[in-house]
Amino acid sequence: MSGGPGADTWWLPRTVVALRVRVFEKVNGDRTVTLPNDRHGPEVFERVYAHPAADGRSAGAGLSDLFWYWLAPGPEVHQEHLEPGERYEDVAATTRRVLAGSSPELAAAAGRAVARALDTVPDTRISLVRLRDLVMPAWAEFCYELVFREPCPPHARDLISAHADDVVSALKCTGLRHPRRRARLTAYLSDRVAAGEVPHRLPASLSPPEQVHYLQGTFFNTAVVQLSEATAHLLLALARHPRVQHRLSADPRDDRYLTHVLDETMRRYPLFGIAHRITTGPIPLDEDTVLPAGSVVCFSYPDYHATGHDRPDVFDPDRWSALSAKDVHHIPFGMAANRPCPAWRLSPLVLRAAVREVLRRFRLDSTASHTRSIPHRAPCLLIPRGLPPRPRRLAALRRFLRWWDAVEDVTRGVRQLVLGTVMVLHARHQRLATRHFAEHPAGRCPVPHPEGNSR
């Protein structure tokens, strides 16, 4: 979180952020290094991230207990947290099959889902919405169709949206976990899997309960959350940069410029803040320093993305006219040599379709702060195309939004500090990852821990 408008006059947000950072530093312990840093720059970041020994996922890191707590139920079979081996390869192959499809079909499905969400917004007046909340049901429907190959019923959409919102709110420390809410989606998916209603071959290395948690964690948690967050970032960036928005609206089929906008948004506001890995062997940092096995390495995407660019803090899609993503410090979907995001091909396709559908109907305007974590869920004014200009009304709404964002910044910061501390302590008490690997050294657990569904 960073200060919004008026942050210079509000002392509390910065103090709260410093305290919260201190709490989470304590979780990592002493055997942790964050890259890049003042001594080891982007080249070391790339070399270590791609090193074969930087392949541990959860075993041996205190931070894993916290992430497993947030991702429960089923964090032990979440694709991001599976240790290397045949089991991971089986799960990854299934994910690739589910995400497969032709580009036109995927883009069209995304456009239809976003259109249905936009149908709920009045086209006769300016609406104040939170962009992440607006698009999350759309991505819930989209991911449901990927998994079940059929239209998403409202009941399932609501279960998926409630679950995804609960997970991401806990991750941002803006709310506590609600295991019963998550369990309702688990029960729904269990019935569908037991009835043989998933038209994909599920990982044979997983038990039926694990297959349910795999679907829930991969598609109805991570996929829905990340697509919702990415869309919110894109639309909020357009709302805060009217010239960029106008250029896109004037030629919505300009794929090249829209791709530049997407690249710049993901550079400036990467979906991943920190990716942590546990070293399974020694890794040299420089001539004098070697990371021993068992070290926790935190890879900072924002710091890495800020290197090698002129004016890195400026949002400038035009910079990509002379750049190639493969030649710059830009890994929006992770490092190719270390488990990149399986949706690296699908995501740009569907995000472009979503942006086109929104801009076809609305003009966007926002004075809300834009930070990487967008804990405010991206407040934005949606102005219907064709609505007669109402400059006084718009100016009043913009002033209200600026004031509202500044006040929320203070109250939200305190809430994040309190709730974050509570969840850190609760996670340390439950020790989900630590207990799992103590009981199952090879990383396999036939029956998921019941603590994943407790408070």
Buried (B, 14 or more C-beta within 10 A) or exposed (E): BEBBBBBEEBEBBBEBBEBBEEBBEEBBEEBBBBBBBEEBBBEBBBBBBEBEBBBBBBBBBBBBBBBBBBBBBBBBBBBBBBBBEEBBEBBBEBBEEBBEBEEEEBBEBBBBBBBBBBEEBEBEEBBEBBBBBBBBBBBBBBBBBBBBEEEBEEEBBBBBBBBBBBBBBBBBBBBBBBBEBBBBBBEBBBEBBEEEEBEBEBBEBBBEBBBBBBBBBBBBBBBBBBBBBBBBBBBBBBBBBEEBBEBBBEEBEEEEBBBBBBBBBBBBBBBBEBBBBBBBBEBEBEEEEEBEEBBBBBBBBBBBBBBBBEEBEEBBBEBBEEBEBEEBBBBBBBBEEBBEBBBEBBBBBBBBBBBBBBBEBBBBBBBBBBBBBBBBBBBBBBBBEEEEEEEEEBEEBBEEBBBBBBEBBBEBBBBBBEBBBEBBEBBBEBBBBBBBBEEEEEBBBEEBBEBBBEE
